[in-house]
């Protein structure tokens, strides 16, 4: 049976921070659009590749745990990345709440 419903992304322009779970180094990005299943964001071209990594994205009132599934270079010196949402695991939630108020 073919799925008849479709969830489209909607424009959601916001400044954000993307944190790869393996390195925990902040990457600043501009979110372009969002849906319950994922989002697209723009990062600078010199940002190390995030392709295939699991990341945590914080944008305004949104926190998303996701996999980076695509990176496309743009002509303006940026890359557009596509993220697929993942369910939060207990370990990830525990980490977030333990470190949410830590100072750098």
Secondary structure, 3 states (H helix, E strand, C coil): CCCCCCCCCEEEEEEEEEEECCCCCEEEEEEEEEECCEEEEEEECCCCCCCCCEEEEEECCEEEEEEEEEEEECCCCEEEEEEEEECCCHHHHHHHHHHCCCCC
